[in-house]
Amino acid sequence: MTGERPRLLLAGDTALTVELSDTVDPAINARVIALDRALADAKLSGIVETVPTYRSLQIHYDPEAISIETLTATIERLAVDLDDTLAAGRRWTVPVAYGGQHGIDLDAVAERTGLTADEVVERHMAGDYRVYMIGFQPGFTYLGGLDPKLHLPRRETPRLKTPAGTISIGGIQAAVASIEAPSGWHLLGRTPVRAFDAARTDPFLFRPGDRIRFERISAADFDTLSQRAEDGWSPPCEAA
């Protein structure tokens, strides 16, 4: 797929931001992921880390190992004809215990949206979510595809602490939290799935381009699966 010339922005003297668009769109995100993988396949020396986002790719590099001129020329060449099929990810089914102690904002979200709590859950589970990016905290998973009826501004007063595995919504986005952290999002439930686990060979469970669907489980099932996750369990996935 041929795209427009990317916008290249220096981010200090060891990073380059490559902007592919100024909008949030699945096709743009697919191009970001395709560019990230094309750059990895190019095997350039001096690339320290790449960070794919909704619409841009940030590249951290060692200026003593690769010049900015070589890097920018390579990026412009790779961006000319990206194969977006490279961005096809995996499909996950993520179990969630909704409401109660696991989702303390569920009833408030129901009231604000004019739905019942069960209707909120049904709409949330009906989404076929795209993993747009990983960021903010290790493994925090930003999702697109939230039902418009569930679009709400974030909380006026963020909480100083929310648990790992929180399933939340904020604005037009949904998310899977990875570690205990502050949050201004609305907490609908919690999953026993570890989106981030430093003990795994690959600490990050989800990747940009993956698809996620949620399924409801009981609080008892949460406890059982949480214990299994402590022992290394992760939900199965399949090719998208």
Secondary structure as UniProt FT lines:
FT   STRAND          7..10
FT   TURN            12..13
FT   STRAND          15..19
FT   HELIX           26..42
FT   TURN            45..46
FT   STRAND          47..52
FT   STRAND          56..61
FT   TURN            63..65
FT   HELIX           68..78
FT   TURN            79..80
FT   HELIX           84..87
FT   STRAND          90..98
FT   HELIX           100..102
FT   TURN            104..105
FT   HELIX           106..113
FT   HELIX           117..126
FT   STRAND          129..134
FT   TURN            138..139
FT   STRAND          141..144
FT   HELIX           148..150
FT   STRAND          159..162
FT   TURN            164..165
FT   STRAND          166..171
FT   STRAND          173..176
FT   STRAND          181..183
FT   STRAND          186..190
FT   TURN            198..199
FT   TURN            208..209
FT   STRAND          211..216
FT   HELIX           219..230
FT   TURN            231..232
FT   STRAND          237..239
//
